[in-house]
Amino acid sequence: MPRTVEITDLLLREAQQSLLETSMALEDVAPVFEDLDNAGYWSVECWGGTAFNSCIRFLNEDPWERLRTYRRLLPKSRLQMLLRGQNLVEHRNFDDSIVSRFVEKAAQNGIDVFRILDALNDVRNLRASVEAVKKAGKHAQGSICYGPSPVHTITAFVDIAQRIREMGCDSICVHDVDGLLKPQAAYDLVKGIKQKCGSDTLVSVHTHSTTGVTMVSLMKAIEAGCDIVDSAISSLALGRGHNPTESVVAMLEGTGYESRLDIERLQRIKRHIAKVRPRYGELFHQPIGVETEIFQHQIPAAVILSMEYQLKGQGAPHLLDEVLGEIQNVRRDAGYPALAIPASEILGTQAMFNVLRGKYKVITSEFADLMLGYYGTPLGEKDPDVLAKAAIRANKPAISCRPADLLEPSWEPRRAEAVALGCNGSDEDILTYAMFPKTATKFFQTRAAGAKEISRELSEAKSGPEPAAPGSASNNAGPSRSYIISIRGEEHRVTVTPAQ
Amino acid sequence: MPRTVEITDLLLREAQQSLLETSMALEDVAPVFEDLDNAGYWSVECWGGTAFNSCIRFLNEDPWERLRTYRRLLPKSRLQMLLRGQNLVEHRNFDDSIVSRFVEKAAQNGIDVFRILDALNDVRNLRASVEAVKKAGKHAQGSICYGPSPVHTITAFVDIAQRIREMGCDSICVHDVDGLLKPQAAYDLVKGIKQKCGSDTLVSVHTHSTTGVTMVSLMKAIEAGCDIVDSAISSLALGRGHNPTESVVAMLEGTGYESRLDIERLQRIKRHIAKVRPRYGELFHQPIGVETEIFQHQIPAAVILSMEYQLKGQGAPHLLDEVLGEIQNVRRDAGYPALAIPASEILGTQAMFNVLRGKYKVITSEFADLMLGYYGTPLGEKDPDVLAKAAIRANKPAISCRPADLLEPSWEPRRAEAVALGCNGSDEDILTYAMFPKTATKFFQTRAAGAKEISRELSEAKSGPEPAAPGSASNNAGPSRSYIISIRGEEHRVTVTPAQ
């Protein structure tokens, strides 16, 4: 009897976040709900992460209403969300009164599985969420943020997993945001977790296809006992997205493992998404290809792009390689936080200042907070000199407690503000406001107009340059095209370059 | 000590053939020769297959001269070619006098490794080439064309491998043109070959990334003892091409296996190819994605596209699925030839006639030849009724001998014709003529003009529609773009739609 390997589908949330410039409109995904709900997935990830913000910012749509719609139209599915621990769906810490209320409301509105992670792997940042999830009677999946470093050995990761398990999590997720998880590491890590936490501990592996090796990592994780893997339908997969679901199903055939997925339903989903995808922009104008360079510096391409842009603004685009090298030093000085958002951005900016202005001559307030423990405690030792400089810069002491312990309960003041600013009085609205006060305030005013017909709008607006391969000469200006055009009977040869 | 896994590079030949509309101009690949030659590949595939024809047809370039250039500029590398057995670099049989001369000249001009295959897996079609390769003192790599069928079991493939090995081949290649080789099959097949042919038998695996599972298949093949795998540099990989070399290197890290490749050289090659790739068209306007549908019917997308086109011409585009189903019947009737060119095309056309005109009411002459054994003998039993119809249609008997045994030696007549038509009198020119009489004749007349500056030409001509996802509304007409252009000081708004 083959062992069943379960699949978590990412189409409704992270596949869109990884590959498209925005979340897809409900009208474009609604036609696949029946197939999604019956295909045989373990869970359907559909909420949390950047999708929450994207709803109010780009779609003029209530994220809670979107969740209720998913709940209604996917009645058989376990709905899953990504929760950034104490950061919830933002990149800053909230106090426990907000965290517990957010989890309670997410559960009430339809979430069954909470995947909870902290970029620094400081498990104290998971505790309040995990407790709230358990209180709501839902599934708490505690995550390890994967990113190797001299201190982030397999043993260290397995220890973190054990602490997450002991906290009461129902499953453990190995969470790899950049495709850094190589096959052997995947095997060793899952094997180690199963050995240390017990073979009945559900283990899930989340990775990206960025580097071209992670299909193999999924296979190795499965061989080591992994129970659940994440994938996305092939027409919204690959590149900086995820491994294609149909390929995962095919990969298992004839092995000692099998999925429960209905391939005909998958193919219908594939075809529909292929049809609507062109209505959306592509993030980064992604080339067909892989980025194995990330193994060297672990910096996500989005962060590199943003650094390139900033360096250009400083008239120093030639310094990019030096900055990428300096990030490694800054990361070491900071005790090796995982290079996930927000740490990756904080380290990147600090490295840029170090290269442009001299080593720690300028210290950003975010980097000072990171050094001083206000995001949590990373695994490695921090450099004492840099720590001292950060304390002077920020004019506050280093802390060793759980950062959220320093925060006052803010539910009541946030509620009062949100009501004054025109929210509908629901706890959900107040939480939306607590997350994103500015965007939420604007949304409360425009909500009555209804969700944007985003796909039509994008379809009409989309007239940018075609995607070009990386390093292509045409990357900057867009490709020139020559046409022979006829105006009042006279022929002209015209070369046009999109103005961007 | 990790075991070394060797890599064959496909950049110079099949990666181009799989992904681009033409072969790349020498000027565009020349800058990577030094890195290619020193990166640590087992061999560099650079000649044969469709590249030969492409040289004279599109580049006005002597393929033999191209080979000598590769030899000169890649002095340290084993140069490898794809030879289609008795078909050489065409899709029809040649007599042994042509076959032996072709191999002799290819060896003299620089080929070290001859990868030899027959679409029907009729090993008799490999014999003359293998003997000629051994006579020239070069490496003969005999290939199995992989494509599962009720008769094409792992055991059957292993038997074929054994016969190839006994013929005197120096290595065995598992050759999978469409990404059909799933991980477990890859493992079982390589394991079986090693057991049956001896563990010292070099085994190579060639596959495509079409279905998204074959990176895993390479890993499994390696675990089973595979010595050499094929890959292409990442900036000319994936889609219907091959698995990316840099990812293969990363995949092995920390396992019991390692490559000898120099990652810095690979990254330089990657960057250069990424820069020049946009000068060439993309075959099929490939979507980012995978095609797992091919597991159901085994028909290469190029053949499906051509059938779609033909069905449209017949006013019956809705019959495509029926034709794809009928191909399976026709394949069974023909004794399960592998669905590689030319068999895939022959079966596809016959299936189309069966659907449009009634079962075997019309029989193409190629299908009759295939049924009657004039391409060789497939593994399965043929349907006796269809065989009888084919014999009536073709008005000739079925044969069971090696097809080339029926061919008269044609070296002398071909030589006389080629000389009369303006070839330079070299054996190489005569062979070019023997392969492609029409194209060669034209080439002999235009050769003096020199190779086309293809990349500049393509760059200027390239004004087609941007690649769109499959099923996109913009697939047919290409996107319209509006521009404000100024001619002699007067502004005009112009909307242009590429004419295709």
Interface residues (C-beta under 8 A of the other chain):
Chain A: K182 P183 Q184 A185 T211 G212 V213 M215 V216 M219 K220 S234 S235 A237 L238 G239 N243 P244 E246 S247 V249 A250 M251 E253 G254 T255 I263 Q267 R271 A274 K275 R277 P278 Q286 P287 I288 G289 V290 T292 E293 F295 S463 E466 P467 A468 A469 P470 G471 S472 A473 S474 P479 R481 S482 Y483 I485 I487 H492 V494 V496 P498
Chain B: K182 P183 Q184 A185 T211 G212 V213 M215 V216 M219 K220 S234 S235 A237 L238 G239 N243 P244 E246 S247 V249 A250 M251 E253 G254 T255 I263 Q267 R271 A274 K275 R277 P278 Q286 P287 I288 G289 V290 T292 E293 F295 E460 K462 S463 E466 P467 A468 A469 P470 G471 S472 A473 S474 P479 R481 S482 Y483 I485 I487 H492 V494 V496
